[in-house]
Amino acid sequence: MEDVIIVNKIEESVKQMLSKVLETSAMDHCTCHHCTLDIIALTLNSLPPKYVVTSIGNAVTGVDLESSQWQANITMAIYKAIEIVKRNPRHS
């Protein structure tokens, strides 16, 4: 069996969208590496995964995730995760 890479396209989208949110957000929250990873993990756990293997699947799923509905779903999940991490940071 050849080497196959399985990718969760939602993870890529969450990381890209989180970067945009953190650049433009006026929310007062910690942006350390640990909190950022917690935000990503919480966001991913609240969204359905979109795994792809082939380049065709990658392209089709990428287009689907660029829809305004998916962008809104991801953004809302990120903001909810930010609030949770802000209220319960796992560091001092």
C-alpha positions as CSV (number, residue, x, y, z in Angstrom):
1,M,0.0,0.0,0.0
2,E,1.4,3.4,-1.0
3,D,1.8,6.2,1.5
4,V,-1.6,7.9,1.8
5,I,-2.1,11.1,3.8
6,I,-5.4,11.6,5.4
7,V,-6.2,15.3,6.1
8,N,-9.0,16.9,8.1
9,K,-9.9,19.9,6.0
10,I,-11.8,21.4,8.9
11,E,-8.5,21.6,10.9
12,E,-6.9,23.6,8.1
13,S,-9.9,25.9,7.9
14,V,-10.1,26.4,11.6
15,K,-6.4,27.4,11.8
16,Q,-6.8,29.9,9.0
17,M,-9.9,31.4,10.3
18,L,-8.5,31.6,13.9
19,S,-5.6,33.6,12.5
20,K,-8.0,36.1,11.0
21,V,-10.1,36.2,14.1
22,L,-7.1,36.8,16.4
23,E,-5.9,39.6,14.1
24,T,-9.2,41.5,14.0
25,S,-10.8,40.5,17.3
26,A,-11.2,43.1,20.1
27,M,-11.8,40.3,22.6
28,D,-9.5,40.5,25.6
29,H,-8.1,37.0,25.8
30,C,-4.8,35.2,26.1
31,T,-3.1,34.3,22.8
32,C,-0.3,32.2,24.2
33,H,0.5,29.0,22.4
34,H,-1.2,26.8,25.0
35,C,-4.5,28.8,24.9
36,T,-4.4,28.9,21.1
37,L,-4.1,25.1,20.9
38,D,-6.9,24.8,23.4
39,I,-9.1,27.1,21.2
40,I,-8.3,25.0,18.2
41,A,-9.0,21.7,20.0
42,L,-12.3,22.9,21.4
43,T,-13.4,24.3,18.0
44,L,-12.5,21.1,16.2
45,N,-14.4,19.0,18.8
46,S,-17.5,21.1,18.1
47,L,-17.5,20.7,14.3
48,P,-17.9,17.6,12.1
49,P,-14.6,16.4,10.6
50,K,-14.1,16.6,6.8
51,Y,-11.4,14.0,6.0
52,V,-10.0,13.8,2.5
53,V,-7.5,11.5,0.9
54,T,-7.4,12.3,-2.8
55,S,-6.6,15.5,-4.6
56,I,-10.1,15.6,-6.0
57,G,-11.6,15.2,-2.5
58,N,-9.3,17.9,-1.3
59,A,-10.5,20.3,-4.0
60,V,-14.2,19.5,-3.6
61,T,-14.1,19.8,0.2
62,G,-12.0,23.0,0.0
63,V,-14.7,24.6,-2.2
64,D,-17.4,23.4,0.2
65,L,-15.7,24.9,3.2
66,E,-15.3,28.2,1.5
67,S,-19.1,28.6,1.5
68,S,-20.5,31.4,3.6
69,Q,-22.4,28.9,5.8
70,W,-19.3,26.9,6.6
71,Q,-17.3,30.1,7.3
72,A,-20.0,31.3,9.7
73,N,-20.2,27.9,11.4
74,I,-16.4,27.9,11.9
75,T,-16.3,31.5,13.1
76,M,-19.0,30.9,15.6
77,A,-17.3,27.8,16.9
78,I,-14.1,29.7,17.3
79,Y,-15.7,32.5,19.3
80,K,-17.4,30.0,21.6
81,A,-14.1,28.2,22.1
82,I,-12.3,31.6,22.8
83,E,-14.9,32.3,25.5
84,I,-14.5,28.9,27.1
85,V,-10.7,29.2,27.2
86,K,-10.9,32.8,28.4
87,R,-13.1,31.7,31.4
88,N,-11.0,28.6,32.1
89,P,-7.4,29.1,31.1
90,R,-5.2,26.1,31.9
91,H,-2.3,28.2,33.0
92,S,-1.8,30.9,35.7
